């Protein structure tokens, strides 16, 4: 058996709140977490849109039913979620979503835009936002990792060069069940390896935005 690859055109959706005009000063790209859909996730940012921020919500390219076949037959729940990647053929998934995110950026951000650009990633989307920040070769000013960590398999030297002059914010809920002592140590270790000192914010809540 021989595994083979090919390239082909692929249609994918994303969502926006507001519009980008000559008066727009801020653009936020917001990447959802595992099992979420962009059209629901982006609703959480209406407060920014109301303040004049142009919000762009990309969506993971892989979709799946949140319950298995037997559960769906029993409950009638056909809810679908999206994921940015899995461990299967993960490098291709990463390459594909970076290409997808680059395409959205080129379409949505005017070449002469002089405002502030933020990448935010929630949970699984934190690794997605970070990889894109490092590999996407686009201008941005702020990276927010919410309930997620830096990807441990990134190029740390390149990450330092890209992130050293950016504003980095890491946000965690005090009752987040995934925020174990081991996870906190991982956050500290990864920050040291990249040689950055992010702003750390805690809030009264769990694994939520």
Helices and strands as residue ranges (DSSP letters): E 14-17, E 26-31, H 38-41, G 42-45, H 46-50, E 54-58, E 62-65, H 69-75, E 80-83, H 90-108, E 116-122, H 124-135, E 142-146, H 156-163, E 167-173, H 181-194, E 199-203
